Amino acid sequence: MAESKNINVLFLASEADPLIKIGGLGDVAGSLPVALRKISPAKLGGKKIDVRLVIPFHAKITKKFDNFQLISSFSVSHPSGDIPARAFLTYIDELPIYLIEGATILADANVYSSNPLHDTRKFIFFSLAALELAKQIGWSVDILHANDWHTALSVFDLKIRRPQDPFFQKTKSILSMHNMPYMGADSSTVMQEYGLAICECPNMPAWARSIPLPIGMYSADQLLTVSPTYAREILTPEYGCGLQDFLKTRQESIAGILNGIDEDSWNPATDPALPFNFSPNDVSKRINNKRALQKEFSLNINDDLPLIVLVSRMDQQKGIDIAIEGLRQVSEVEFQAILLGTGDPIIEAACRSLEVEFPERIRSLIRFDTDLSRRIYAGGDIILIPSRYEPCGLTQMIGMHYGCLPLARATGGLQDTIIDEKDNPRNNGFLFTSPTPTAFSEALRRSINLYADKARWMKMQLNGMQTNFSWGKSALEYAKTYLGLIGAEK
Ligand code: ADP
């Protein structure tokens, strides 16, 4: 395999933009494989990454797209009668995408349901079928790259098949963990249905041995998180979800690679949602977006008041309660704030109450609105990201690209992308350590004071706007990980 010019990567995900996107995983699975295929072989010792994406043929996909070619009908082995599967092929940006169809995938119109058994059946079938597909079409896989709990059992299946099946003998596996607390449900019933033994995983707590993500963590040759700091954090009790001691036994095989952002879509120079486009060359035009935002939300039109913003899922993870209390603590300081998000009704209500408390300067918008989020990134001065944990985070990178400085908790990918060092010429944001309103408000005061220093502020904005957050950069790191895993020269 080392002589081959291609590295064959079977990339499995439950969703991928633009075919189907529910959350951040859809962004990654839509962007990373395309970026991997674009890497010049010159950067990889003459090798090319032939990555092919496999996703379930969700009912919602058929309604939007129609150019799929049936390429294989096969079955997934099952003790009480093999289960039929079909695979379809389509291309997006020259990326081959296989879509797997089967009864459990068609059974539910939604990508994810609220019924754990339902989802377990769907995604275990998909995981096993995706691996079987490679064999059916005779495409030898160098790297099986699974993502999150939905596809983690493909890695387990590979570990079982590898010693028995010459086709998979040389296949190595990677499991990427995008949000560790989402591990999947107890799958013992469904695993038994498929004749899969419960994972014997030594060192793993008994409760985890029938849950997909931990089983994948045990089975994969390489574990990846979406930032280097999160890769270290999951080894601690605060972030390890009870698996930290097990993960320490796999420490040598855990690494973190930052996600990128789609820099074509998130480009303030061309973004059609903005009233005024701007770039690092004419950043002074940016202020017009702030004025437009103040007008849109009936706030005083005043360039000197720092406009603090938030664009977030309203979830305990995101620490919005910390920000709300912290904003109260600095209420003697002059500022304006716009909070945009949806999610937990308790957090939504807390945001609404804050607006009622400070009607002259705070606005809370409880909805999901991409165009508004773009206007907020372009017009806000400081974007709040007080997350309790953050595997990578996109908001801080988008904020920086739009000249909106992040104020964030020093955790996970936030810590890896934000530089808060007064004398560092690459300084681009503000960090606080303890997940408390007091630590948050101290950082907020610091940022508001600095806002008065226009020259330094603009320098920090330019630092963020000019940082390379492209998928191309991240993809190269993935490619090098693939090469390292199969023992090929870099
Ligand atoms: P997560 O995936 O954990 O929610 P990320 O920071 O990785 O957090 O990504 C969040 C993405 O969702 C960003 O693109 C952000 O702009 C977007 N987003 C979050 N809430 C909203 C909202 N209410 N309206 C529009 N976009 C939102």
Residues whose N, C-alpha, C, O or C-beta is under 5 A from the ligand:
A	BS01	ADP	G24 V311 S312 R313 L340 G341 T342 R367 F368 D369 T370 S373 G393 L394 T395
